[in-house]
Amino acid sequence: MARSVLLQIARDSIEEVLQARRIIDAKMLRSEHPLLQEHFPLTCTLYLKNEVRGFYSCDASLSLIEALQVVPKRAAFESEGFAPLGALEYLHCEIELTVESAEGKISERDKALII
């Protein structure tokens, strides 16, 4: 099954730090997916072996594309109570995104890249 656009951007956001290079083309993504310009609260939770490894949330002050570039990075590298995520841990972590819309919470979880 293909990874959703939101989960792919979240993974790319973390990989930008690990690879020290820009991956996300926000301008192109905005034009292809207009919903990314909308403002929604976003939460990203990282799991290793089904245990929380990092967590971060933001309110609706950022557009979804902006939040997807910031929130996963903070969950991975600035989460209170956790050391920054290492490259090996990243390969084994699952990522869960929760978007709060007017219709309710929408949550999706991406499996680890290496199981």
C-alpha positions as MATLAB code, in Angstrom:
seq = 'MARSVLLQIARDSIEEVLQARRIIDAKMLRSEHPLLQEHFPLTCTLYLKNEVRGFYSCDASLSLIEALQVVPKRAAFESEGFAPLGALEYLHCEIELTVESAEGKISERDKALII';
ca = [
       0.000    0.000    0.000;
       1.293    3.462   -0.890;
       2.190    5.950    1.826;
      -0.126    8.971    2.094;
       1.133   12.408    1.078;
       1.010   13.580    4.702;
       3.068   10.652    5.978;
       5.545   11.005    3.112;
       6.081   14.682    3.932;
       6.539   13.779    7.621;
       9.174   11.163    6.712;
      10.872   13.605    4.319;
      10.930   16.237    7.071;
      12.887   13.953    9.397;
      15.144   12.776    6.561;
      16.040   16.410    5.791;
      17.763   16.566    9.180;
      19.361   13.128    8.969;
      20.691   13.754    5.453;
      21.429   17.470    5.990;
      19.751   18.446    2.728;
      16.473   19.936    1.548;
      14.029   17.302    0.242;
      10.585   18.901    0.490;
       9.411   21.107   -2.379;
       6.651   22.957   -0.519;
       5.713   25.143   -3.488;
       5.120   22.132   -5.732;
       3.224   20.273   -2.994;
       0.958   23.281   -2.373;
       0.056   23.441   -6.067;
      -0.595   19.682   -6.293;
      -2.451   19.413   -2.957;
      -4.348   22.642   -2.123;
      -5.479   21.182    1.220;
      -1.895   21.598    2.438;
      -2.477   25.371    2.484;
      -5.263   25.001    5.074;
      -4.660   25.423    8.793;
      -5.244   22.482   11.163;
      -3.767   21.425   14.505;
      -1.271   18.602   13.931;
       0.290   16.002   16.211;
       3.157   13.674   15.334;
       3.992   10.685   17.518;
       6.961    8.412   16.869;
       6.951    4.808   18.074;
       9.751    2.280   18.512;
       8.564   -1.253   19.306;
       5.073    0.160   20.007;
       6.409    2.528   22.665;
       6.346    6.304   22.288;
       9.770    7.563   21.166;
       8.875   11.195   20.528;
       5.893   13.497   20.367;
       5.071   17.038   19.287;
       1.903   19.025   18.569;
       1.130   22.417   17.099;
      -2.010   24.503   16.886;
      -3.618   25.771   13.683;
      -1.337   28.823   13.399;
       0.713   27.090   10.669;
      -0.552   25.813    7.344;
      -0.577   22.036    7.088;
       2.500   22.016    4.813;
       4.389   24.246    7.268;
       3.339   22.091   10.216;
       4.413   18.927    8.394;
       7.872   20.433    7.919;
       8.228   21.414   11.597;
       6.256   19.022   13.814;
       7.895   15.692   12.782;
      11.366   17.249   13.174;
      10.534   18.432   16.665;
       9.019   15.044   17.568;
      12.193   13.336   16.353;
      14.894   15.694   17.570;
      13.473   18.015   20.246;
      10.894   15.907   22.075;
      11.026   16.554   25.803;
      12.321   13.568   27.740;
      13.916   11.869   24.708;
      17.358   12.039   23.123;
      17.408   13.083   19.464;
      16.357   10.255   17.146;
      19.297    8.432   15.561;
      19.394    7.249   11.947;
      19.072    3.582   12.906;
      16.131    4.341   15.199;
      14.487    6.291   12.389;
      14.565    3.248   10.124;
      12.743    1.227   12.786;
      10.254    3.855   13.961;
       6.595    4.159   13.093;
       5.115    7.600   12.547;
       1.588    8.556   13.502;
       0.002   11.824   12.385;
      -3.221   13.210   13.811;
      -4.935   16.139   12.118;
      -7.807   17.844   13.884;
     -10.422   19.079   11.423;
     -13.907   20.491   11.942;
     -15.236   16.981   11.261;
     -13.050   15.452   13.991;
      -9.629   13.852   14.365;
      -8.072   12.030   11.440;
      -5.189    9.754   12.338;
      -2.897    7.572   10.232;
       0.181    5.545   11.074;
       3.114    4.591    8.872;
       4.974    1.339    9.458;
       8.702    1.271   10.070;
      10.933    1.362    7.011;
      12.782   -1.690    8.371;
      10.951   -4.143   10.593;
];
